[in-house]
Amino acid sequence: MSVPGILLHFGRAVIQAHNNAKVRNLMDVPPPETSRNRARRVSPDASEKEPGAIHPGGR
């Protein structure tokens, strides 16, 4: 096999491996939170007087 043929084969293998890695990384990402789940999340420091306060004492 000629040098350009080897480089072409190697280049295709690199591109295919890169695409496979991208797909694996995208499949590992947890699904995005819905707005309903975000509204329920309260930090452990929040007081019971302010049930929706995520950062008590903030502006």
HELIX and SHEET records of a PDB file:
HELIX    1   1 VAL A    3  ASP A   28  1                                  26    
HELIX    2   2 SER A   35  ARG A   40  1                                   6    
END                                                                             
